[in-house]
Amino acid sequence: MRYYLKIINRYISVVGIIFSIFLSITNLIKGDYCPTIFGLPACYIVLIAFLLTFLSTKMDKGSAYVFIPGAALGLALAVIFTLKEMVIKGTCPDIFGVALCYLSLIAFASMIIFFLIYSKKNPEVRAKDKLKREKNKLKKEDAK
């Protein structure tokens, strides 16, 4: 099941990358298509967030170091612009009448939940790690 959740995260990231590239290109052509934060169009930053989450799905070790910054950045932007969209309609670009910041919020929240599930070590691995730590501790004590 963990493998499939990782694959789902990969596909969510790919769809997010595609939409973010579309929005970035549209923003370059039309200008002011995406909302800005700190003077930067949010679609560029969200593209980076989706790229980081995608790269983490291709990694075996250390994926959390890439996933967490990407997902946190994406989720933070999604929350900020979702709240803005709720107050001021039309803040976020939309597709079929649905603001894309809502979809980003759902995507990043889902990916975080899936990541927490598939990155959690199973009990057997945790037991082996604990044994290794105890053996290393005993070796260090014996060396003294």
N, C-alpha and C positions, 0 to 999 in steps of 0.2 A: 504494500500500500504506500509506503514511504516513497518508493521509486515513482509511482504514478502521481503523487502530489508534487514531486519535483518536476515532472514532465508538465503537469498542469501549470505550475509557476512559469516554466519556460514558455509555454504557449501564451499565457496572459502577458508576459513580458514582450513577446514578439508582436502581439496585437497592439500593445501600448506603444512600442517603437514605431510601428507603421502609422498609427494615428498621430503620434508626436511629430514624425517626419512630415506628414501631410500638413499638420498645423504650422510647423516651422516654415515650410515652403510657402504656404498661403500667407503667413505673416511677412515673409520677405517680399512677396509680390504686392500684397495689399497694404501692408503696414498697419500697425495697431489692431491686428486681428486677435492676437492673444493678450490677455491681461498681463500687466507687468508687476514685478516685485523687485524692489531695489534697482529700478531702471532696466531690468532685463526681462524680456518676454518669458512668461512662465512656461510656454511650450518648449523652449530650449532646455530649461532646467529639468522639466519633466522627462524630456528625451534622455538626458544624462541619467536620471533616476531609473528609468526603465532599462537603459543599457547596463547599469550596474547590477540590477536584479537579474537580468539575463545572463551576464557573465558569471554570476554566482552559481547559476544552475549548471554551468559547464565545468565547475570546479569540484574536485573531490575533497580536498583539504583546504581549510581556511576560507571557506565560502562565506562565513559569517562576517569576515572583515570587509567583504565587498557588498554583501547583501544589506547589512544593517544601515550603512550610510545611504545607500540608494533608496531603500524602502522608507527610512525615516524622512528623508528629504521629500520623496514623493507623497508620503502620507501627510506631512506637514503642509505642503502646498495644496493638496487636495482638501484638507480641512479648512484652511484659510479661504480658499476660493469658493468652497461650498457654502461657507457661512456668508461670504460676500454675495454670492448668487441668491441665497435665500432672502437677503435684505434688498439687494438691487438686481432685479431680473436683467439678464443680458450681459452680466459681467463675464461669463465664460462662453466660449464658442459652443454651439450645440449641433447635434446631428439628430434628425428626425424629431426635433422638439425636446430632446433630452440634453441638458447641459453636460458637457464632457467632464467637468470637475466632479459631478456626481459619479460618473463612471470610473474616474480615476480613484475616487475615494473607495469605491467598492473593490476595484482591482488591487490597490495597495493593501487594504485591510485583509482581503482574502489571501494575498500572497504572504503577508506576515503570519497569518494563522497557519497556513500550509507549511511555511518554513519552520515555525515552532514545532509542528508535529513531525516533519520529516527529519529535522536536524537533532531531535532528542535521541540520546543514546538509549538503546534497549538495555534491560537489566543485566544481560549476560556481559555485554561490553563494559558496563559500569563496574561489574564485579571483577572482571579481568584488570581494568585500570586500577582499581583499588588494590588488588594483589600486587601489581607492579610497583605502585607507590610504596606499599609496605615493605616489599623486598628491597627497593632502593634505599629506604630509610634504614633498614637493618644493615645493609652493606656499608652505609655511611657511618653508622654507629660502630660496626666492627672495625672499620678502618681507623677509628680514633683510638 
